[in-house]
């Protein structure tokens, strides 16, 4: 039941926010609204707002809609029109300026993007965000061994000019180049930060198979290990570190005059440390500070006594920083989603990660079991996907409606009714085919 319940909540929120975007902007543009429905099919509950719009909950939680008063609806339901006031009769969707109608169409996807920004900001502001160092562990390519100065220990900084600092960012940038036969520009930094290496790796049908696309970092010609930056993300309550001056977000530069490149270096140092306190050199807001921190003692998993400071790696963000990060991640993931859709269309990227209703139920249940923040993160990702998908120029989607509005602006009049019906029919066929394919894709994963 947790899978079904989680999926209903997940889809219900995403659909409600999307349709509310259309609803509220339509209301601001003074367009009369018949019905605001969460779900499709038979209405199982309804009420009315003070403007006479029907607020409904429908049986099938796989969509929703806002029924605006249009000239066509006025012709098809003359009995209903008789109950409207003169102002309501006049406020049809078509009676509004084109820029207002465009705003109404854009409002749904924009609402999804705003939701994603808000969710990601909440996550970033209420969690310890691990900061990683993508370190080269081994060189497996003869080309890199013979033609470059790359060595184990170097840090991957950017891919084609885009900074990368964790495995997700690396995979997204690599997948963005799937099918490429040009070159991949990689920037590396030496462990001491003194030397920079820019390497161009020639490509030929890069990441051409599903296996390669599932683990893109494994096909670069070198191995990567994700180490953690030696940044203080959390300080234990019973630790002496806090009262002796250590603060969250301090970056540890050295310990007892030994340079610390990663949090793993600090852990390794403490395993054989015998003194009762440790001298730390930290960087705080651009300033270098020296601290003497008393150490605690504990028995590790191997039954051996070891020293510890009482800290966990990571970074905590302020609300302003979390909001800025949420906005950037929403933009970046939206752009990547659009790129991946294009690559799927031309065949450079496989469709193995395309999920339908069954896959969404599975993901909703799995993340709900993992915790509230993972569930929220999935909601943000799907909200971004919903926003991007609805902006595609497919009839019956918001992007298709914008295309029709553009045609009307060019022609000076709406599209002929027969052509409009054909346009909508092709859209329903395309969406139906995509849904069937996604469901088949879901089922094939369980076979």
C-alpha positions, 0 to 999 in steps of 0.5 A, a space after each residue: 500500500 505504501 507504493 500506491 499511497 506514495 504515488 497518489 501523493 506524488 502525482 497529486 501534488 505535481 498535477 495540482 501545482 501544474 493545473 493551479 498555475 493555469 488556474 490562477 493566471 487564468 483567473 488573473 486574466 479574468 477568464 471565466 473557468 468552468 472546472 478545475 479538476 485534479 485527476 481525469 474521468 468521473 468526478 468523485 467529489 466537487 465543490 464551487 469557489 466564490 466565482 462559480 468555478 467547480 473544484 473537482 477531484 476525479 477518479 483517475 490520478 494520471 492528469 488534470 485539467 482547467 476547463 476555461 470558458 471558450 467560444 466553442 464551449 459556448 456553442 456546444 452548451 447553450 443551456 449552461 451559458 444561460 446561467 452565466 452573467 453577461 460578464 462571464 459570457 464575455 470573458 472567453 479564453 479567445 477574447 483575451 490578448 495573445 500575450 495573456 493566453 500565452 501566459 496562461 499556457 506557460 503558467 503550468 510548466 512555470 509552476 512546476 519549475 517554481 515547485 522544484 526550486 522550492 523543494 530543492 531549496 528546502 532539501 539543501 537548507 535542511 541537510 548536510 550536503 556532501 562535497 566530493 573530490 573526483 580523484 583519478 585512481 588509475 589510468 587504463 587508456 594507452 592513449 592517456 598513458 602515452 600522450 598526457 601527463 595525467 597521473 593517479 591523484 589528479 582531480 577532475 575539475 570540468 568536462 567541456 568547460 562545465 564544472 563537475 564535483 560529484 558523480 551525478 554531475 559527471 554522468 549528466 555531462 557525459 550523457 550530454 555527449 552520447 553519440 558524439 564523435 568529436 572530442 571531450 575536453 577534460 580539465 584536471 588539477 594536481 593534488 597540490 593545486 599547483 598544476 592544471 592539465 587540459 586533455 582532449 580525448 577523441 571520441 567515436 560513437 561515445 556511449 553508444 550502448 545501454 551498458 555504456 550509458 548506465 555507467 558512463 564514467 567507466 568508459 573514459 580511460 581512467 578510474 575515478 574515486 569520489 573522496 570527500 572534501 575535508 569540510 565540517 558539515 556537522 559537529 557532535 554535541 558531545 565533542 570538544 570541537 565546538 567549544 574550542 572554536 571549530 565551526 560548521 563549514 570550516 575547511 580543514 587545510 592541515 592537521 598537525 602540519 600534515 596537509 589534508 587533501 580529503 576527509 579520508 586523509 584526516 580519518 587515516 591520520 587519526 587511526 594512528 594518532 596518539 596525542 590527546 589534542 590535534 592542531 588544525 589549520 582551517 579556512 573560514 570565509 577566506 580567513 585562515 585560522 589555527 585551532 587546538 582541538 581536544 580529541 575523544 577516544 572510542 573503540 572502532 568496528 575492529 575493536 581497536 581504540 582510536 582518536 576522533 574529533 566528532 565531526 562529519 564531512 559536508 556543508 550546510 547552506 543558508 536559506 539564501 544559498 539553498 534557494 540560489 542552488 535550487 534555482 541553478 539545479 532546476 535550470 541545469 536539470 531542465 536543460 539536461 532533460 531537454 538535451 536527453 529528449 533530443 538524443 532519444 529522438 535521434 537515437 543517441 541515447 537509449 530509452 531504458 530510463 524512460 518510465 511510465 506509471 508503473 515505474 513512477 509507482 515503484 520510485 515513489 514507494 522506494 523513496 518514501 521508504 528511504 525517507 522524507 527528503 529522498 521522496 521530496 527530491 524525487 518530486 522535484 525531479 519529476 516536477 522538472 520533467 513534467 514542466 519540460 515535457 509540457 513545453 514540447 511542441 506536441 499538440 494537447 500539451 502546453 507547448 503545442 498550444 503555444 505553437 497554435 497561438 503562434 500560428 494564429 499570430 502569423 495568420 491573423 486568425 485561428 487555425 481552420 477547424 479541420 486542421 485544428 482537429 487533425 493537429 489535436 488528433 496527432 497529439 493524442 496519438 503521439 502522447 498515447 504511443 509514448 504512454 504505451 511505450 513507457 508502460 511496456 518499458 516498465 514491464 520489461 524491467 520486471 521480466 
